[in-house]
């Protein structure tokens, strides 16, 4: 994921990020299924999708921590 895309993720709300994470997880499942059935030829897509999912989860965590700090202050 490029830096611009990562910055775009940071502008989304937590609910939008959760939706995006769910969609990414479904795509990862489909890629794994295609791998097992022999229809996937580009294996790097799985790694890229896993990384994207992790980055989305990281942004969600960052936002939750920021909300907790602002709520406590």
Secondary structure, 3 states (H helix, E strand, C coil): CCHHHHHHHHCCCHHHHHHHHHHHHHHHHHHHHHHHHCCCCCCHHHHHHHHHHHHHHHHHHHHHHHHHHHHHC
